[in-house]
Amino acid sequence: MSEPLSSAVGRSLAELPTADTLVEQELDPRVVTLWRLSRLIRVALVGLPLGAGIGVGLSMVSSPTVGVVAGGLFVAFRLTMAMLWPALMYRHFRYSVREHDLLVQSGVLFRRWSSVPHSRIQHVDTRQGPLERMLGLSRLAVYTAAGMSADGSIPGLAAEEAERLRDALSRRGGDDGV
């Protein structure tokens, strides 16, 4: 059973639940809008020209009707996925700050669980693109000594929650959980 995200906002890391009282946190619901906007932009920039290319290509080898229908179906499928998939991503994304690690679960068809031990955390960043700023959201990126890319990433957090979590994980990082 998990408590709502709003009840965890403003609490220090010490006040967050341990493994005994694990609370799975959800992303801010506005992330669905962010993901939909991002996908719609991709459809406009890539999907429409690709659909037109499919239509023209098939029109040259088959009838113009087949080309128009195939190109239209391609674009319609991409638009449908742009609207439906983000809600599924939101439903299946969870994170939890536990006593010794940060646990992140993601994935709709293929699930991924990432555990980042507090003792391995080198630094924690928050990031915002233009759409995220517009919606008041941030991404949290957790880095360890193991690599150049983020080992744990939490998109779609309210900006204040991302900053609070960043500060709390930064203070906790590298202290071996004691």
VENPE-V188540 format. One record per residue. N is the residue number from 1. SS is DSSP state (a for helix, b for strand, c for the rest). PHI is phi as a letter, one per 30 degrees, with the letter a starting at -180 (999 if undefined). PSI is psi in whole degrees, -180 to 180 (NA if undefined). Layout:
n->(N & N)
ss->(SS & SS)
phi->(PHI & PHI)
psi->(PSI & PSI)
This chain:
n->(1 & 2 & 3 & 4 & 5 & 6 & 7 & 8 & 9 & 10 & 11 & 12 & 13 & 14 & 15 & 16 & 17 & 18 & 19 & 20 & 21 & 22 & 23 & 24 & 25 & 26 & 27 & 28 & 29 & 30 & 31 & 32 & 33 & 34 & 35 & 36 & 37 & 38 & 39 & 40 & 41 & 42 & 43 & 44 & 45 & 46 & 47 & 48 & 49 & 50 & 51 & 52 & 53 & 54 & 55 & 56 & 57 & 58 & 59 & 60 & 61 & 62 & 63 & 64 & 65 & 66 & 67 & 68 & 69 & 70 & 71 & 72 & 73 & 74 & 75 & 76 & 77 & 78 & 79 & 80 & 81 & 82 & 83 & 84 & 85 & 86 & 87 & 88 & 89 & 90 & 91 & 92 & 93 & 94 & 95 & 96 & 97 & 98 & 99 & 100 & 101 & 102 & 103 & 104 & 105 & 106 & 107 & 108 & 109 & 110 & 111 & 112 & 113 & 114 & 115 & 116 & 117 & 118 & 119 & 120 & 121 & 122 & 123 & 124 & 125 & 126 & 127 & 128 & 129 & 130 & 131 & 132 & 133 & 134 & 135 & 136 & 137 & 138 & 139 & 140 & 141 & 142 & 143 & 144 & 145 & 146 & 147 & 148 & 149 & 150 & 151 & 152 & 153 & 154 & 155 & 156 & 157 & 158 & 159 & 160 & 161 & 162 & 163 & 164 & 165 & 166 & 167 & 168 & 169 & 170 & 171 & 172 & 173 & 174 & 175 & 176 & 177 & 178)
ss->(c & c & c & c & a & a & a & c & c & c & c & c & a & a & a & c & c & c & a & a & a & c & c & c & b & c & c & c & c & a & a & a & a & a & a & a & a & a & a & a & a & a & a & a & a & a & a & a & a & a & a & a & a & a & a & a & a & a & a & a & a & c & c & a & a & a & a & a & a & a & a & a & a & a & a & a & a & a & a & a & a & a & a & a & a & a & a & a & a & a & a & c & c & b & b & b & b & c & c & c & b & b & b & b & b & b & c & c & c & c & c & b & b & b & b & b & b & a & a & a & b & b & b & b & b & b & b & c & c & a & a & a & a & a & a & c & b & b & b & b & b & b & b & b & c & c & c & c & c & c & c & b & b & b & b & b & b & b & a & a & a & a & a & a & a & a & a & a & a & a & a & a & c & c & c & c & c & c)
phi->(999 & c & c & d & e & d & d & c & d & i & d & d & d & d & d & d & d & c & e & d & b & e & b & d & c & c & d & d & e & d & d & d & d & e & d & d & d & d & d & d & d & d & d & d & d & c & d & d & d & d & d & d & d & d & d & d & d & d & d & d & c & b & d & e & d & d & d & d & d & d & d & d & d & d & d & d & d & d & d & d & d & d & d & c & d & e & d & d & d & d & d & c & c & b & b & a & c & c & e & c & a & c & c & b & c & b & j & c & d & c & d & b & c & c & c & c & d & e & d & c & d & c & a & b & c & c & b & b & c & d & d & d & d & e & c & i & c & b & c & c & b & c & c & c & d & d & a & d & c & d & d & b & b & b & d & i & c & e & e & d & d & d & d & d & d & e & d & d & d & d & d & d & e & i & c & h & i & c)
psi->(131 & 151 & 158 & 152 & -39 & -27 & -17 & -14 & 133 & -3 & 149 & 166 & -36 & -28 & -13 & 156 & 152 & -175 & -30 & -33 & 52 & 129 & 118 & 126 & 145 & 162 & 166 & 134 & -22 & -15 & -28 & -43 & -44 & -50 & -38 & -45 & -44 & -43 & -37 & -37 & -43 & -39 & -43 & -41 & -31 & -46 & -44 & -50 & -38 & -42 & -41 & -41 & -42 & -45 & -46 & -44 & -46 & -31 & -30 & -31 & -21 & -153 & 155 & -33 & -44 & -43 & -45 & -44 & -46 & -46 & -42 & -41 & -39 & -50 & -41 & -41 & -46 & -41 & -41 & -45 & -36 & -30 & -34 & -41 & -42 & -36 & -38 & -41 & -44 & -43 & -30 & 9 & 126 & 154 & 158 & 132 & 112 & -180 & -42 & -3 & 172 & 124 & 127 & 127 & 133 & 170 & 135 & -62 & -43 & 113 & 144 & 131 & 125 & 130 & 120 & 106 & 138 & -36 & -17 & -8 & 124 & -50 & 163 & 131 & 154 & 145 & 149 & 128 & 179 & -42 & -38 & -43 & -44 & -36 & -3 & 31 & 161 & 160 & 142 & 129 & 125 & 125 & 142 & 177 & -10 & -24 & 177 & -24 & 167 & 132 & -22 & 131 & 134 & 107 & 167 & 37 & 147 & 142 & -42 & -40 & -40 & -42 & -43 & -45 & -41 & -49 & -42 & -44 & -35 & -43 & -37 & -29 & 137 & 4 & 11 & 21 & 14 & NA)
